[in-house]
Amino acid sequence: MTSLINRVRGRLNCEARDLMRGGPPTDELVRPMGGDVPSDTRVVQVLDLCMRVGEVLLSSGEPAGHVGATMTRLAAACGLPTVDVDITFNSIAVCCHRGVAAAPVTTMRIAQYRTTDLTRLELVTGIVERVERGKMTAETAAGELTAAIAARHPYPRWVATAGWAGLAAAVALLLGGSVIIAATAFVLNAFIDRLGRRLGRWGVASFFMQLIGAAVATTATIGLFAAGAIPEGARPSLVIAAGITVLLSGLSVVGAVQDAISAYYVTATGRAAEIALLSAGLLAGVILGLKLGQLFGLILDPAAALGADLSQFWISACAATVAAAMFALAGYAPLRALPAAGLTGGVGWVIYGALTVFANFGPVSATAVAATFVGLVTGLVRRRRRLLPQVIVLSGIIPLLPGLTAYRGFYQLATQEVVDGLVTLTLAAAIGLALAAGVALGDFMSRPRPVNP
């Protein structure tokens, strides 16, 4: 008993001393340079390497916070611990401070393109990791990076086209469509992808590419329905909803929300403006197609939501798995990553479907819960470093995109139901925000916690 009292007393004394002791020092504002001041040649060489890595990451849709942290770690691994990185949407500025012994060196680069090449992203990430572990010098890394950027895609372009078409077909099945609907979605989206590639070569702006893609999906579906290629009762509107989902998959909603959460407000605002502009092109294209159909007396009513049919539920779950894997294939992900991407998307949709169909959750809350699961998986993958996290997060959210909800809103606006249309589009936007916020929350929850000294 005496021993227990002494232990409790000693513990209380320690707590009392901790309460009276001063707190830890504030965060280091000025990082020391260390021993030798780096030369201009060395600084320029390392900063160029960091800028090229940052351009690839930013152009691939990585959040600005992750891009900045990667560039800072890479610079520190190359002997420049006092580097500041500033990212604003499509521009990257880096400054290396060299104390009072030499002038700082600043450089800037503009990311001129947007791409989804997950194999190239994995190669660049691997180069950064090897430099951080001391297995590669900055000079060797620069050569490896040049080779990675200039490398050809891992498989032919028609395979990526088949991936986008397969994504549309899987989404059509996920929404409850028949085989004929899935086949129609496959063919139309393969044509839209090839058309978009040709328009991109001609330098057509992304807004008009979204508009043309949505208009082609809508008018072609109406034309096939009028010609009798799509039978009565087959719900041809699901073809349009699948096409909208494919076009929505290119929007960086998750990156915009993650930038806002990470306090990169300028970058988040720029990405939000880009999303709004591309969504407006999507809206204009669908409404244009629906209006054209109305001139000929052809109207495609929005399809009903998925019912509580257990057999259809598991068919949709399998379709969600295929959709996630097809997106990874379309984004040139390594083939070994396709099973993990498909499994994440399938399980995420099962969580969403179970909550909405069987637990009567609303679409926003169910999407948030399912997206949190996707974020958790992404965070675990980021810690293990066995797969590229971007493959998991981008593929995992594909089955949860509000393509059918967006089509309902577009249809209501096209039929002069303006108030109902705005309400439905607001719901679609809320689902998108819940999707992005859930992913960010799950990723944050799975991060390793820093150990307090």
N, C-alpha and C positions, 0 to 999 in steps of 0.2 A: 504493500500500500504506500509506504514511504517512497519507494522507487517511482511509482506512478505519479505521486504528487510532485516529486522533484522534476520528472520529465515534463509535466504540464507547466510547472513554474518556469523551467528553462525555455519552453516553447513560447510562453507569454512574454518572457524577457526579450527573446529574439524579435517577436512581433513588435514590441514596444520600441526597440532600437531601430527597426526598419521604418516605423512611422516617423521617427525623429530624424532619420537620415535624409539627406538631400536626394532628389530624384535623379534619374539618368540624364546625361547630357543631351542637349537638343541635337536634332539631326545635323549632320555635317553639311555645312553650306558651301565651303570651299575645300575641294579635295586636294590633298598635297600632290605635288608633281613627282615626288620621289627623288631618285638620284640624278641621273643625267637628263638634260633637256633634249628632246628628240629633234633631229634635224628636219629641215624643210622637206627634203626628199622623202624621209621616212613618214612624216606626217601626211604628205600628199598621197603616198602609196597606200597607207592604211585607210585614209578617209575615202579614197576612190573605191577601195574594196567594200567598205561599209555602205557607201552610197549605192553601189550596184546591187548589193544584197537587199538593201532597203527598198529599192525600186521594184525588184522582183516580188518581194513580200507584199508591198502596198498594191501593186498592180494585180496581184492574185486575190485581193479582197481581205487580207489579214487586218485585224484591228490596228489602229495607229499606235495604241499603247504597246502591243506586242512587237510591232515593227521597231519602235523606238528602243524598247528594252533589248531586243536582239542586236541592234546596231551598237548600243552602248556596251553590251557584253563582248561583242566581237572586237571593238576598239580596245577595250581593257585587256583582252587576251593577247592583242598585238602590241601591247606596251604603251597604250595611250589611255590612262585612267581618267583624264579630265576632259571628256568629250560631252558636249550637250547636243541633243537632237531635237529638232522642231519639225513637226509634220502638220501640214494644213491641206487636207483633202488629196491633192495630186502633186504637191511640192514637198521636198525634203531638204532641210537645211541642217548642216552639221558644223559645229565650231569646236576646235581643239585649243584649249587654253594651255599656255606654256609659262605661267607665272609671270614674274617681272623680268625674266632673263631674255625673253623673245616675244615677238608679237604673236597674237593668236592667228590661227589659220581657219578660214571659213569657206565653205563651198556649198553649192545648192544644185539640186537636180529636179527636173520635172518628169513625173511618170506620165508618159504620153498615151498609154494604152491600158486596156482592161482585158484580162485573159483568165481562162480557167484551165491551167495545165498543172495538175496535181503531181505528176511525175517530176516535172522540172522543179516544182516547189519543194518536193522531198529531197531532190539532189542538192539544192541550195541549202536547205536546213541541215542536211548531213555535213556539208562543208563547214558550216558554222560550228557545229558540234565538235568536229575533229580539230578545228583551230582552238576551241575552248579547252579541249583535253590535252593540248600540246602535241598532237600527232601530225600537225601540218603547219607550216610557216605561212606568213602572209603572202610571200612570193608564190609559193606553190598553190595557195588558195585562190589567188588571182587567176592563175592559169586554169585551175579546175572550174572556177566559176565561169570563165569565158567558154569553156567546152560545154558546160551544163546549159548555158543560155543559148548557145548556137546548136545544141543537139536537136535532132529530128524528134518528132513525136514517137512514143513507144509503139504505136500501131497506126495503120492507115486512117485517113480522114473519114472514109466510109464507115469505119467501125464506130467512130464518134457519132456520126449521123444515125447509125443503127441504135446507138445508146439513147439519143434524144427521142427517136421514134419509139423505142421500147419503153422509155419513161412515160410517154403519152399513153401508150396502150395499157401499161400497168395502172396508171392513174384512172383511166376509164373503167377498168375492172374494179379498182378500189372503190369507185363511186357507185358501183352497182350496175355497170353497163354489161351488155352481152358481148359475145365474141365478135360479132359483126361491127359493133361500136368500137371495140378495141382495135380491130383490123383497120377500120377507117381512120382512127386517130393515129395509128402507126404510119400509114401512107401519107396522110396530110402533113404530119409534123416532119417526116423525112423530107418532103418537098419544101416545107418552110425553112428547114435548116439549110438546105442547099441554096435556096433563094437568098437567105440572110447572108450566107457566106459570099455569094456573088455581089450583093449590095455592099457588104463590107469592103470588098476589093475596090469598089467604085467610090469609096469614101462617103457613103450615105451615113448621116448622123443616126445615133442610136434611137432617138425619138421616132424618126420615120421608119426605122427597122421594126420597132415595136408596133407601130401603127399598121404597117403593111402586113406583118405576121399575124396580128389579131384579125385584120380585115380578111386575109386569105383564109384563115381557119373558119371564120364565120360564114363568109359567102360560099366557100366550097362545101361546107356542111349543108347549108340551105339548098345549094344546087343539087347535091347528091340526094337529099331528101325529096326534092321536087321531081327528080328523075326516077325515083323509085328504087335507087340503089340501097337506101336505108329503109327497111320495112316499117310499117306503122307499129307503134308501141315499143320501138327499140330505143326511145329516148335519145334522139340525135344531139340534144343540147349537151349531153355528156362529152361529146367530141370537142365541142367548143370549150367546155370547162377543163378538159384535159390539156388542150392547147394553151389556155390561160395559165394553168399550173406550170407548164414548161417555160412560158415566157416570164412568169413570176420568179422562177428559180434563179434567174440571172441577177435579181436585185439583191443588194447587199444590206438587207434589213438588219441581220444579226450584227454585222460590223458597225452599222450606224449606232445601234443601241449600246454596244460595247464601248464605242468611242465616247459616247455621252456619259456613260457610267465611269469611265476612266478619266473624265474631265478634259477630254479632247473635244471641246465644244465646237470649235471652228470646223474641224474635220467632220464631226457628227452632223453639223448643219449642212455642210456641202454634200455629204452622202444622202441626207434626208431630201435635199433639193433634187438630187439626181433621181432618187426613188420616186418622188412626186412627179417629176417630168416624164419618166419612163412609164409610170402608171397612167399618166394622162394620155400618152400615146396608145397604150393598151385600151383604155376606155374609148378613145376616139375610134380606133379600129373596129372594136366590137359593135359599137353603136352604128357606125357606118354600114357594117354588114347587115345588122338587124333592120336598119331603115331600108336598105336596098331590098331585103326580103319582103318587107311590108308592102313595098310598091307592087309586088307581084302576089300579094295575099298570102305570103308564107310566113308563119310565126312559129318560132321554137320556144315553147314554154320552158321555164326552168324545171329541172328534174327534182323529184322529191328526195329528201334526205334518206340516208341508209336506215332501214328498219331493223327491228330487233329480231332478225332471223339469224339463228346461230350458224347455219351452214353458210349463208352469205357473209357473215361476220368473219369466218375463218378464210373464206376465199379472198376477202378484202385484205386480211392480214398478210396472206401470201403475196397478194398484189403489191402491198406496201413494201414488203421485203424486196421484191423484184424492182420496184420503182427506185428505191434507194440505191440498189446495186447498179441499175442502169444509169443513174445520174453520175455515179462514180466512174463508170465506163466512159460516159460522154465527156467527163472532165479529165480524161487521160490519166486516171489514177492507176497505180500499179495493180496488176491483176490479183496479186496476193491480198490486196486490201478490199476487194469486192465482197467477200463473205462477211467481214466485220462491218462494212458499211451497210450491207443489206440487213444483217441481223439487228443492228442498232435502229434502223428505220422501221423494221417490222415490229420489234418490241415496243418502240415508241408509239407506233400507231395502235398496237393492242392496248396499251395503257389508255390512250385517248379514246379508242372505241369502247372499251369496257366502262369508262367513266361516263360517256355520253349515252350509250345504248342501254346499259344495265344499271347505272347508278344515278341517272338523271342529272348529271353535271351539265352546266352550260358549255358552249364551245370554247369560250375564252378561258375559263378556269381549267377545263380539261386539257386544252392546248398548253397552258402554262405548266401543268404537272408533267405532261409527256415531254415537253421541251426541257424541263429540269432534268429528267432522266438522261436525255441526249447530252446535256451539258455535263452531267456527272461522268458519263462515259468518255466524253472529250477530255475532261480534266485528268481522268485516270490514264488515258492514252498519252497525254502530254507528260505525265510524270514517268511513265514506263519507257516512252520513246521507242516503242516497237512499231508504231504506225504513225502516219502523219495525222495530227489532230484535225486539220482542215478537211480531210476526207470524211471523218466521222461526223463533224458538225454540219457540213454542207449536205451530206447525203442523208443524215438522220432526220433533218427537218423537212425533207421533200414531201413525204406523205402527209404532213400536217399543214402544208400551204393551203390558204383559203381560195382555191381556184373556183370551186362551185359557188361559194358565197359571193365572190367577186362577179361571177357571171350573172347571178340573180340581181345584183345591184345594177349592172349594166343593162340588163333586160328591162328592169323597172324604169330606168331613165329613158330608154328608147321608146317605151310605151307611155310616156308622159306621166308616170307615177313618180314625180320628182322627190316628194318627201320620203316615200317608202324606199326609193333608190338610194337617197343619201343616208338613210338609216342603215340599210344593208351594207353599203360601202363603208360606213363607219364601223360596223361590226367586223367586216373583213380587215380593216386597218387595225382594230383592237386585237384580232386574232394574230396578226403579224407582229404587233408589239409584244403580246404575251409570249409568242414564240421566241422572239429575240431576248426578252427579259428572262424567260425561263432558262434558256441556254446559258446566258451570262451568270445567272444565279447558280446553276449546277456546276459550271466551271469554277466559280469562286469557292463553292463548298468543297470541292475535291482538291483544291490546292494545298500543298503542304504548309503548315503554319510555322511562322518564324519562331525560333526559340529565344525567349527573353533572357538576357544575361543576368 
